[in-house]
Amino acid sequence: AVEISSRPAVEALRMQGESWWRTAIGYVARSMRRTLAADAGIRLTGALYLVATAAFLGVGVQPDAADWAVMVDRNRTGLFLQPWAVVVPALLIAALSMGTNLLFDAALQRHTPRKGATR
């Protein structure tokens, strides 16, 4: 944010008398949205894995809850008999994380103009 807030455009906005909020939200935050979306995706992935790990360990979630991590925990004893009962919920957790990150990326691509594109 320091690099963006020290650009000549921000100095011009200050010289024109624009408010701090308009400069911060209108220019600086809009310029940082790609970085913020990437950071949000990483944090969401970390939060999903943290909640799944806590549920797997039995912390915070009822043992009979309909949760993917609880499904993995309950079915791990029969891993060699029926591996899909463990693999499918684990893949669903990973797919939710990756899918959310891909949606963030697609939304940013849609709102970012291409270089050389004319309107």
N, C-alpha and C positions, 0 to 999 in steps of 0.2 A: 504494500500500500504506500510505502514511503516513496518508491520510485514513481508511481503514478501520481501521487499528490504533489510531486515537485516538478511536474511537466509544465510547459508554458501555457497550456490550455487552462490549467487550474489557476495559475497566476493571472491570466486574463479574466477569468471568472471573478476572482477576488477584486481585481481592479474595477470591474464593472459594478461591484457592490452586491453581488449575489450572496445569498445567505449561506451559512455554513452547511445547513442541511441539504440545500439544493446542490452545493458543490460536492458534498460527501456522498449523497445518494445518487444524484443525477449523473455525475461523471465518474467519481472514483469507484463506487460500488458496481456501476454498470461495466466499467473497464475490468473489474476483477471477477466478473461472474463465472468465467471459465475456471479460474482457480478455485473459487468458492464451491462450484458444482463438483469439481474433482475431489476436493476435500470432503464435501458432504457424502459423496459416494464411498470414500474410504472409511469415513466415520460410521456410516450406516452398515458397511460390511463388518467392521469391528464390533458394533453393537449387536448385530445379528449373531455373530459367533460367540460373543460374551453371554447373551441370553441363552443360546443353545447349549453352551457349556454348563451354565448354571443349572439349566433344566436337566441336563444329563446327569449332573452330580446330585440332583434332588434338592437344590436350593431355590426357594421362591415359587416353585410350581407344585401343584398337587400331584401326587403320584399317579392318579388316574386321569389326568388332564389329557385332552386331545392335542398334543404338542409333538412336533416332529422329533425333537430331542428326547422326549420321554419315550417315543416309539423306538428310537435307536437304543435307549437304555434297557427297555423291557425286552427287546428281541436280541440283544447281544449274546445271551446265553445259547441261543439256537442259531448262531451265525453259520455254523458249518452245515446245519440241517436245511435252513431256509435263508440264504444270504440276502435275498431281495427284501426281506422284512427290515433289514438294516441299511442296505444300500440305497433303496428308494427314498426314504426320508432324508438321508444324508445328502443325496443328490438334489433333492428339492430345496434344502437349505442353501446349497451352493447356487442353484439356479435362481432362487429369489434374489440373492446378493448380486449375481452377475446381471440378471435381467434389469434390476433397478439401476445399476451403473450404466447399462446400455441405453436405458430410457433417458437418463440424464444426458448422455452423449448425444443421442438423437435430438433431444430438445435444444441443446446448444448448437448443433449443426443447422437446425432449422432456422434459428434466430440470428445466425452469424452470416453476414453477406459474404459471398465469394469474391475473391480478388478478380478484378476485371469484369465483373458482372454489371450490367446496366439495368436500371430500374425503369 
